[in-house]
């Protein structure tokens, strides 16, 4: 399923990057062959994700992903959602998150906010990200200044996202 290979990393900064070190996705090549989880899931069992495995979460998975890195916690949440709602529902949500991240990067990234926007799109409910975009547009339209430079737009958007996260009890401090 090609869609999984692309979407799994859609809101990852390494995937959104234009640098030479840009990630092309976990399942597209041997670049992840160092990972015992990847080797077990993809090479040994032929799965797209660990959620397909009857043994998930297995001992190997628990050992590898229990080290506390924030990205792994999100990975675990994603796998739980795939297990509960199916890959198709999860992919639909990820496509929407990807579109939101790309909109934020295209319209509100002053060159230093890629990680913030990608992480916000990973961690916040989709409706809150839409709300942030709409609020930013309203503020810019209602403002006396007709043109905002990209730094001003980024400052407005980041402030709105932080406020929405705070009022929704979402901790963005790790971002």
Buried (B, 14 or more C-beta within 10 A) or exposed (E): EEBBBBBBBBBBBBBBBEEEEEBEBBBBEEEBEEEEBBBBBBEEEEBBBBBBBEEBBBEBBEEBBEEEEEEEBBBBEBBBBBBEEEBEEBBBBBBBBBBBBBBBBEBBBBEEBBBBBBBBBBBBEEEBBBBBBEBBEEBBEEEEEEEBEEEBBBBBBBBBBBEBBEEEEBEBEEB
